[in-house]
Amino acid sequence: MSLTDNSNLGSGFRGYFRIDAALDDELYDEVLRIRHDVYCVDLGFERVREDARESDAYDTHSIHCLLRTATKPHHGVGCARVVLTDPDDRAAPLPFERTCAGVLDRSIIDPARLPRERIAEVSRLAVCRAYRRRKGEEHSYVNNIEDDNFDSQGRPRFPYIPVSLYMGAIAIAAHHGIDTLFVLTEPRLASHFARLGVRVTQIGGAVEHRGTRVPSMIDVQDVIRNMRLVMRPLWREVVSEIERSYKIERSHDITAASR
């Protein structure tokens, strides 16, 4: 897998992976199992659970995306979630608002003053151990997006896994009418995603949370408008697959209602 001026990242992605919104019980269960393997067993960020599923209170108002291999049987590769504000209590803080309460620069943006139904947070990114193969990734929950992924020399490897997971989260956010996505992540994320045409704005100081992390924001429509041309085939593929998940879910709901 490599990135060149003539490569079609959409067809490249389609040849290796598929991505779904985990809207049914089976897909959701696989998300929780991946999270347990990565966050509890591999990295020890959370306690090991008897049922081998990692979940928390935010999952009740989250939408999850699941990345799997393209060929059957579809093996899990990674996952991410979009935490919506609690529909029963919109003022309740998102995870990053708790973790970063003392470091947010509210002169840049104040999440508490935004329409709460139009903000969300990307969290719980996790990539299965078998797909975190490069040196230095064994202690990370997701593949690194390194500078050499984008170097035009030597036909570098394109980081489909982390990029498609973030794209899946953005596609889910757009589907739900979210304007602003927040993320708590490594400081270098902004510079790496700038290479894709994705502007990530830091909105506060660093905190210690499973390593050094900074709170940042992404304008959903700005990402869609300004994405680099070479990225658009991949974006269209991810959006198509995410929207397919919602269509399948709607058809199941219609079928169940007609019984």
Buried (B, 14 or more C-beta within 10 A) or exposed (E): BEBEEEBEBBEBBBEBBBBBBBBEEEBBEBBBBBBBBBBBBBBEBBEEEEEEBBBEEBBEBBBBBBBBBBEEEBEBBBBBBBBBBBEEEEEBBBBBBEBBEEEBEEEEBEBEEEEBBBBBBBBBBBBBEEBBEEEEBEEBBBBBBBEEBBEEEEEBEBBBBBBBBBBBBBBBBBBBEBBBBBBBBBEEBBEBBEEBBBBBBBBBEBBEBEEEBBBBBBBBEBBBEEBEEBBBBBBEBBBEBBBBBBEBEEEEEEEEEEE
